[in-house]
Amino acid sequence: MGYDYILFDLDGTLTDSSVGITNSVMYALKKYGIVVNDRSELYKFIGPCLIDSFEKFYGFSKEEAKAAVEYYREYYRDKGIFENLVYDGVEDLLKTLKDKNKALIVATSKPEIFAKQVLEHFDIAKYFTYIAGSNLEGTRINKDEVIRYAIKSCSIVDLSKAIMVGDREHDIVGAKEVGISSIGVLFGYGSRSELEKAGADFIVDTVADAGKILLG
């Protein structure tokens, strides 16, 4: 195998951001008179583009979804962003990969500015060569777009040396569309069936299992 460029999703892959994201979604939905008592119902918002999720799961129009994202950010900017934690074993894996001269890259649909804040807050930004995310105005939100942007920004030419690690189907589909390998992780918010259907090259249960593949 021998992967030199390793792209990581953020939410559900590097960090468990469920509390902050679901609290932010709850805050936004309340603006429309929608109250959700079971937090797990909102886990489907973790990973995919927020505008698409508000449209898909609650039938919002494009304009309503854009407004809902702004409400979401009202809560997220000050509170939700830090209602988060790094998964056990992640920092050790990042350090080991970095020591092995692997180029580590974040590729997330989260706005790039927020992704950088999260990674700096937990003091793991230092392990990454590049942090790629979406734009606040709602562009570069699809995972394939983010991956292409990351690959171009890092001047990666040999795609066979690159692999995407993520927990949801859009991570896997985005990787396939760009032409790189993928690892689906089960400690995040996607199911085995979701990752299998998306066509993940590898599916792992733990951070340690991901490390075995990434370290060859």
Secondary structure, DSSP 8 states (H G I E B T S, - for coil): ---SEEEE-SBTTTEE-HHHHHHHHHHHHHTTT-----GGGGGGGSSS-HHHHHHHHH---HHHHHHHHHHHHHHHHHTGGGS-EE-TTHHHHHHHHHHTT-EEEEEEEEEHHHHHHHHHHTT-GGG-SEEEEE-TTS-S-SHHHHHHHHHHHTT---GGGEEEEESSHHHHHHHHHHT-EEEEETTSS--HHHHHHHT-SEEESSHHHHHHHHT-
